Amino acid sequence: MSGGFAFFIVGWIVIMVGLMTIGGYFMFRKFLKRLPKEDGKSIIDWEEYYVDQTRHMWSQDHKDLLEELVSPVPEIFRDVARQKIAGKIGQIALEKRKKKITQDILIEGYILATPKRDHKFLIKKLEEKEIDLSPYEPLLERSYKAT
């Protein structure tokens, strides 16, 4: 009985250390994104800035499309993904001096904000929505060559 109990305790310790390591990894990544860059703002600060500056530019249809595009992301990471993608979309809209978020800007921001390892899911989702990818091929190729 005591051997089984010791095995249980050791197993539980291994599981807890593993879970704490995984949680620590994600907390450390978030910490690094919060560190200010040369301009005094962090990555997350810029994302929030672009979202705030373009909040009025989103139509309900485009908000719904963004929700649909981030739906493949696991729910615990969905808010982070939505913020990152919306920030990139806002940045593109402001840089191009647009008055409204268009589907082209939304798709461009979606592609540029999505890590290349997830592009197969991105492409699958866009094809499900029957969105022509040919205008966005250069963006997809550029993101593959970037890393």
MARVO-961127 format. One line per field, with one value per residue: residue number from 1; chain; x, y, z of N, C-alpha, C in turn. Coordinates in steps of 0.02 Angstrom, whole numbers, always signed. Example, Ala and Ser with C-alpha at 12.3 -4.5 7.8 and 13.67 -1.06 7.14 Angstrom:
REM MARVO-961127
resi	[1, 2]
chain	[A, A]
n.east	[+660, +642]
n.north	[-284, -112]
n.up	[+390, +354]
ca.east	[+615, +684]
ca.north	[-225, -53]
ca.up	[+390, +357]
c.east	[+660, +645]
c.north	[-165, +2]
c.up	[+390, +394]
***
This chain:
REM MARVO-961127
resi	[1, 2, 3, 4, 5, 6, 7, 8, 9, 10, 11, 12, 13, 14, 15, 16, 17, 18, 19, 20, 21, 22, 23, 24, 25, 26, 27, 28, 29, 30, 31, 32, 33, 34, 35, 36, 37, 38, 39, 40, 41, 42, 43, 44, 45, 46, 47, 48, 49, 50, 51, 52, 53, 54, 55, 56, 57, 58, 59, 60, 61, 62, 63, 64, 65, 66, 67, 68, 69, 70, 71, 72, 73, 74, 75, 76, 77, 78, 79, 80, 81, 82, 83, 84, 85, 86, 87, 88, 89, 90, 91, 92, 93, 94, 95, 96, 97, 98, 99, 100, 101, 102, 103, 104, 105, 106, 107, 108, 109, 110, 111, 112, 113, 114, 115, 116, 117, 118, 119, 120, 121, 122, 123, 124, 125, 126, 127, 128, 129, 130, 131, 132, 133, 134, 135, 136, 137, 138, 139, 140, 141, 142, 143, 144, 145, 146, 147]
chain	[A, A, A, A, A, A, A, A, A, A, A, A, A, A, A, A, A, A, A, A, A, A, A, A, A, A, A, A, A, A, A, A, A, A, A, A, A, A, A, A, A, A, A, A, A, A, A, A, A, A, A, A, A, A, A, A, A, A, A, A, A, A, A, A, A, A, A, A, A, A, A, A, A, A, A, A, A, A, A, A, A, A, A, A, A, A, A, A, A, A, A, A, A, A, A, A, A, A, A, A, A, A, A, A, A, A, A, A, A, A, A, A, A, A, A, A, A, A, A, A, A, A, A, A, A, A, A, A, A, A, A, A, A, A, A, A, A, A, A, A, A, A, A, A, A, A, A]
n.east	[+41, +97, +193, +118, +54, +163, +202, +90, +99, +222, +189, +86, +160, +244, +149, +97, +213, +237, +119, +134, +250, +209, +110, +191, +274, +183, +146, +269, +292, +188, +230, +349, +292, +235, +339, +415, +461, +586, +517, +445, +324, +239, +215, +85, +28, +30, -56, -177, -190, -210, -329, -416, -410, -474, -596, -722, -730, -771, -891, -1040, -1048, -914, -858, -923, -869, -734, -748, -789, -676, -580, -631, -576, -472, -419, -528, -474, -368, -424, -465, -342, -292, -391, -373, -242, -255, -356, -288, -184, -260, -318, -201, -159, -269, -260, -132, -156, -243, -384, -562, -653, -659, -624, -666, -552, -447, -469, -444, -311, -248, -280, -207, -75, -62, -72, +20, +139, +138, +8, -57, -115, -236, -292, -302, -391, -505, -534, -561, -675, -762, -777, -690, -590, -424, -324, -290, -218, -108, +28, +46, +36, +145, +248, +241, +280, +411, +465, +507]
n.north	[-60, +64, +82, +101, +218, +306, +306, +368, +496, +541, +539, +634, +748, +760, +788, +911, +993, +992, +1056, +1181, +1224, +1237, +1337, +1439, +1463, +1521, +1633, +1699, +1728, +1820, +1919, +1959, +2017, +2127, +2207, +2365, +2431, +2511, +2628, +2653, +2592, +2437, +2279, +2236, +2355, +2430, +2350, +2368, +2506, +2519, +2447, +2525, +2648, +2617, +2565, +2621, +2602, +2478, +2374, +2282, +2164, +2141, +2125, +2007, +1923, +1922, +1857, +1733, +1695, +1680, +1573, +1439, +1440, +1379, +1400, +1456, +1532, +1617, +1753, +1820, +1795, +1860, +1993, +2017, +1999, +2093, +2208, +2211, +2225, +2350, +2428, +2416, +2476, +2609, +2645, +2642, +2742, +2727, +2744, +2653, +2483, +2362, +2211, +2167, +2229, +2169, +2032, +2040, +2086, +1979, +1875, +1924, +1933, +1806, +1668, +1582, +1444, +1415, +1439, +1343, +1315, +1441, +1460, +1355, +1399, +1519, +1470, +1393, +1497, +1538, +1633, +1714, +1674, +1716, +1857, +1873, +1793, +1844, +1895, +1780, +1707, +1795, +1792, +1662, +1666, +1753, +1696]
n.up	[+0, +40, -59, -175, -138, -129, -262, -316, -258, -310, -447, -447, -411, -522, -621, -573, -575, -712, -761, -699, -761, -894, -879, -828, -938, -1031, -958, -950, -1085, -1105, -1017, -1082, -1196, -1139, -1106, -1129, -1289, -1395, -1424, -1312, -1294, -1273, -1362, -1338, -1293, -1413, -1492, -1420, -1437, -1578, -1592, -1513, -1582, -1701, -1675, -1704, -1840, -1879, -1953, -1910, -1984, -2017, -1891, -1855, -1953, -1914, -1790, -1836, -1907, -1806, -1740, -1753, -1662, -1505, -1366, -1246, -1292, -1380, -1355, -1348, -1476, -1553, -1511, -1556, -1696, -1727, -1689, -1784, -1900, -1875, -1873, -2008, -2071, -2022, -2069, -2206, -2214, -2208, -2197, -2155, -2099, -2215, -2306, -2374, -2302, -2179, -2208, -2250, -2130, -2049, -2109, -2096, -1957, -1913, -1858, -1961, -1948, -1926, -2043, -2126, -2065, -2072, -2212, -2241, -2171, -2238, -2364, -2335, -2312, -2439, -2494, -2609, -2627, -2710, -2725, -2609, -2609, -2622, -2492, -2414, -2464, -2430, -2292, -2270, -2313, -2224, -2106]
ca.east	[+0, +138, +227, +69, +43, +223, +197, +37, +126, +273, +152, +52, +211, +265, +94, +94, +271, +224, +68, +162, +298, +170, +81, +247, +295, +136, +151, +331, +281, +146, +274, +393, +253, +219, +399, +417, +512, +624, +471, +412, +262, +247, +176, +15, +7, +16, -117, -233, -195, -240, -399, -453, -413, -514, -657, -780, -725, -793, -962, -1059, -1030, -842, -847, -946, -820, -676, -766, -789, -607, -543, -665, -535, -424, -447, -563, -433, -322, -462, -463, -275, -289, -436, -340, -183, -278, -391, -236, -150, -309, -321, -138, -161, -320, -233, -76, -184, -288, -452, -615, -689, -627, -653, -649, -483, -403, -479, -409, -239, -228, -288, -150, -12, -61, -74, +85, +139, +122, -65, -85, -158, -303, -314, -323, -451, -561, -551, -593, -743, -801, -776, -653, -538, -359, -274, -261, -179, -51, +92, +50, +49, +214, +293, +243, +318, +482, +488, +542]
ca.north	[+0, +124, +89, +131, +287, +344, +314, +418, +562, +559, +554, +698, +800, +768, +822, +981, +1029, +1000, +1108, +1245, +1242, +1261, +1402, +1487, +1479, +1569, +1696, +1731, +1757, +1880, +1967, +1987, +2060, +2187, +2249, +2421, +2430, +2574, +2685, +2661, +2553, +2365, +2249, +2236, +2426, +2448, +2315, +2403, +2572, +2511, +2426, +2583, +2700, +2595, +2533, +2650, +2587, +2410, +2360, +2221, +2108, +2128, +2097, +1938, +1886, +1912, +1805, +1669, +1678, +1657, +1516, +1378, +1448, +1354, +1454, +1490, +1577, +1655, +1825, +1844, +1794, +1913, +2057, +2023, +2006, +2158, +2259, +2213, +2253, +2422, +2458, +2421, +2526, +2675, +2658, +2654, +2800, +2706, +2769, +2595, +2418, +2326, +2140, +2160, +2247, +2118, +1972, +2056, +2086, +1909, +1837, +1949, +1923, +1734, +1635, +1541, +1374, +1408, +1460, +1291, +1326, +1505, +1447, +1313, +1440, +1566, +1431, +1378, +1559, +1551, +1694, +1702, +1686, +1738, +1924, +1872, +1748, +1875, +1900, +1713, +1691, +1838, +1769, +1600, +1682, +1797, +1659]
ca.up	[+0, +43, -124, -220, -116, -148, -334, -327, -238, -360, -508, -437, -412, -592, -656, -550, -601, -784, -770, -679, -813, -952, -860, -823, -1006, -1060, -920, -969, -1151, -1097, -985, -1134, -1240, -1101, -1097, -1177, -1341, -1400, -1427, -1247, -1292, -1283, -1416, -1317, -1294, -1483, -1512, -1389, -1469, -1644, -1583, -1489, -1634, -1759, -1650, -1739, -1911, -1890, -1961, -1875, -2028, -2012, -1824, -1859, -1992, -1871, -1742, -1871, -1925, -1747, -1709, -1745, -1607, -1442, -1330, -1195, -1326, -1430, -1341, -1366, -1549, -1578, -1498, -1600, -1764, -1732, -1686, -1849, -1948, -1860, -1895, -2081, -2090, -2008, -2115, -2272, -2205, -2226, -2153, -2131, -2108, -2272, -2304, -2395, -2246, -2128, -2229, -2248, -2060, -2025, -2134, -2067, -1884, -1897, -1866, -2022, -1933, -1925, -2107, -2156, -2037, -2100, -2282, -2239, -2149, -2291, -2418, -2311, -2321, -2511, -2507, -2658, -2597, -2759, -2711, -2548, -2617, -2604, -2419, -2388, -2482, -2391, -2223, -2269, -2323, -2170, -2053]
c.east	[+43, +176, +181, +56, +102, +222, +145, +64, +177, +239, +118, +102, +234, +212, +92, +153, +262, +174, +95, +213, +262, +140, +134, +271, +249, +137, +214, +325, +240, +187, +320, +355, +234, +279, +400, +474, +546, +578, +433, +348, +278, +206, +102, -13, -11, -47, -179, -244, -231, -314, -441, -463, -460, -580, -720, -783, -754, -869, -977, -1041, -956, -824, -867, -896, -757, -689, -764, -718, -566, -575, -623, -485, -456, -473, -519, -384, -358, -459, -396, -269, -331, -403, -282, -205, -312, -340, -200, -197, -314, -259, -138, -211, -294, -176, -101, -234, -359, -501, -654, -646, -662, -634, -577, -434, -408, -440, -333, -213, -230, -228, -86, -6, -58, -5, +83, +123, +47, -98, -128, -229, -334, -341, -387, -512, -582, -584, -664, -789, -806, -745, -595, -470, -308, -248, -214, -119, +16, +100, +67, +121, +263, +298, +281, +393, +510, +525, +572]
c.north	[+63, +135, +121, +203, +332, +357, +368, +488, +585, +578, +621, +756, +813, +806, +896, +1022, +1041, +1056, +1177, +1270, +1271, +1329, +1456, +1509, +1532, +1635, +1734, +1763, +1821, +1936, +2000, +2033, +2126, +2232, +2304, +2412, +2499, +2635, +2696, +2622, +2479, +2342, +2253, +2307, +2448, +2414, +2351, +2471, +2566, +2490, +2486, +2637, +2681, +2564, +2557, +2631, +2518, +2407, +2294, +2159, +2090, +2102, +2023, +1895, +1872, +1857, +1736, +1647, +1654, +1596, +1452, +1381, +1420, +1412, +1491, +1540, +1625, +1731, +1856, +1848, +1850, +1981, +2068, +2036, +2074, +2215, +2267, +2243, +2328, +2458, +2468, +2475, +2597, +2693, +2674, +2711, +2784, +2734, +2711, +2533, +2383, +2252, +2129, +2175, +2193, +2055, +1983, +2054, +2017, +1868, +1858, +1936, +1850, +1704, +1587, +1468, +1361, +1427, +1406, +1298, +1390, +1494, +1406, +1355, +1489, +1530, +1410, +1437, +1579, +1618, +1677, +1721, +1715, +1809, +1924, +1825, +1781, +1881, +1832, +1693, +1731, +1814, +1703, +1614, +1722, +1759, +1596]
c.up	[+0, -22, -175, -203, -137, -224, -352, -313, -290, -426, -504, -440, -483, -631, -637, -577, -676, -798, -752, -731, -874, -937, -856, -891, -1037, -1023, -939, -1038, -1146, -1065, -1038, -1181, -1206, -1091, -1150, -1227, -1342, -1397, -1361, -1240, -1305, -1342, -1399, -1315, -1365, -1508, -1485, -1421, -1536, -1639, -1561, -1543, -1692, -1738, -1689, -1813, -1929, -1900, -1924, -1917, -2021, -1942, -1823, -1898, -1951, -1820, -1775, -1889, -1865, -1714, -1705, -1687, -1543, -1399, -1280, -1227, -1373, -1418, -1362, -1442, -1579, -1570, -1546, -1672, -1773, -1729, -1752, -1902, -1938, -1884, -1971, -2103, -2078, -2055, -2185, -2272, -2228, -2175, -2122, -2140, -2165, -2266, -2325, -2338, -2191, -2146, -2227, -2176, -2030, -2046, -2100, -1992, -1865, -1907, -1925, -2008, -1932, -1992, -2140, -2129, -2065, -2171, -2284, -2221, -2204, -2350, -2399, -2322, -2395, -2528, -2553, -2628, -2646, -2746, -2651, -2551, -2600, -2528, -2388, -2404, -2440, -2319, -2217, -2275, -2264, -2116, -2079]
***
